[in-house]
């Protein structure tokens, strides 16, 4: 579970929101599409930062002279006063809605956090929900809204995230786990490693790779578990990586493991599919929508918003064996799914069309 914000972090967040409120009072731009991201930052670690990074490549930020505001549910830095100011100037507001807060993963006041998140949900002129699961959660936890709402999955550059052109036939089957791992996400690593130990003991000659930023506590627990299970010679920890070198990490594996409970729409699943990796996943959240058919293999798990669940190690091990049975067909299906549903060019085109429509509507007012 997450840690309740320290007073220091709360102070920083308050100051950042105050700055965004001041920016919301600046004059609007009348020069076509000029996007302000409402305080959200771009980066390589974590879904929201990656999303903003991809958006800025096509819609560079115009913080002080903007005609469109694009805000993310994960970064609710715009206050009620900011929304009031933006609406008074007829500046269209677009929201990208990811997940919500609930007791299973957030140990603070999740109701208050959802109340904060609902401000954008209710006030946005157009909402992109990242999955059907995101839409259901928003309607359940954030309330009803009257504006336009649609499902638009996250997207990737299919030329960047593409399969390897040459794969060694002698390579042992490799499972991959990636992400940003704070202490409350260690359960993903633990479930993967325990399932991996069982499948190796059953006779499968395989390896597992874990890549991504880890907190010191998570890294310590990870190394201790690897030693306790006796799989150190078959496990690789790669540490942090960037979007630039991410494809090489995916191409070094055969199957992607996503055992996070109720993940709304993880970019890592799209990236792995783009690189031709089928996904072995916890049958919860939005992931079943992302990797249907041969592109994925679901592992049954309890459904809950009060507690986090993972498939049992035995179920994970059976899934590992099952997904390897027709791996060549699954790799083809994974890449095909990425092409059909997650092409960033289509994603950008849809954003541009919505931006143009909203601006045109405002010009007629």
PyMOL commands that set and color helices and strands:
alter all, ss='L'
color gray80, all
select helices_A, chain A and resi 7-24+47-58+80-88+110-123+132-141+183-201+216-229+232-234+246-251+267-274+287-290+293-295+313-324+327-341+344-363
alter helices_A, ss='H'
color red, helices_A
select strands_A, chain A and resi 35-36+68-72+92-97+126-129+148-151+173-178+206-211+235-239+255-258+278-282+296-299
alter strands_A, ss='S'
color yellow, strands_A
deselect
rebuild
show_as cartoon
